[in-house]
Amino acid sequence: MQITSIIAIYFLIWVMTAFVMLPFGVRTAEEAGIEKVPGQAESAPVSFKPGKLMIRATLIATVLTTLFVLNYEYGWVGVDDIDILPEPDPQIGPRD
């Protein structure tokens, strides 16, 4: 796998991870016991820390990208290994 492909996959996983993690650890003004600013939405977070989010997303994306690349290189799990539907029973004929 080329390094440019790995970087692109890492970026995609990083963005997905960051968006998935956005709602975790967020507290509203009501939950924090702080009075809302006039005009503030009830769901608005009290304090948003993008640096903390970026560090967490970076760590998780690094682990997931590493697993993805290792799976690609060593072929641990492929599409043929994922069995969603059971094998058809040969004793039961086709439906009319």
N, C-alpha and C positions, 0 to 999 in steps of 0.2 A: 504494500500500500504506500502510495506517495505521501510525502510530508504535507503537501498542499491539501490532499484529501483528509488527512488526519486533522489539520487545522480547521477545515471547513466543518467537519463533523463535530469537533470540539466546540466551535462557535454555536452551532445549532443546538447542541445539548446544553450549553451554558445558558442560552436565551430561554430554552424551554424550562430549565431548572429554575432560573430566576423568576419567571412568570408563575410557576407552580408554587414557589415559596413566598410570593408576595403576601398572601393573607395570613401566614403563620406568624404568631407573636405580635399581631397588631391589636392595639387596645383603643377603643373609642373613648371620648371624653366622659361618657357616662360610666364606663367600666373603670376608668382611672379616677373618678371622683372629682373631675375638674369641670368648671363651668365652661359651656360652649361659647365661642365667639359669635356675635350676631351674624346670621346668614350662613353659619357653618352647617354642613350636612351632618346628620346624626351618625352616619357611618364613617366620617372622616377620622383618620388615625390621629392620636395625640402627638406622637413623635415618630417620625419615619427616619430610619437609619439605613441609608442606601449602602454605606460602606460595609456594614455587617452583612447585609444581604449579598453583596458582591463577593465577600470572602466565603460565605457559605456556598453560594452558587459555584464559585471557582473550585472549591474542594470537592463538591459532589460531581461536577462536570468532569473533573480530572479523573476521578475513580471510574465513572461510567464510560468515559472515552477510552480509558485504559482497558477496561473489560471488553468493550466493543472491538478494539483493535486486536487484542489477544484472541478473541473468539474468531475474528476474521483470519488471522494468521494461522491458528492451530485448528480451527474448525470444530470447536467443542459442540456447538448446537447449530444445526442448519434447519432450513425450511422442512426438509424431509423428516427431521426428528420430532417435529411438533405434530402430534396426532390429535386433532380436534374431533373428528368424526370416527366412530368405530368402524371396523371392517364389516362389510355386509355378510350376513349369514348365508352360506351357499345352499342351505336346505330350503330357504325361502326363495321362491322364484320371483321374477319381476312382476310388478303390479300391472294389471290390465287397465 
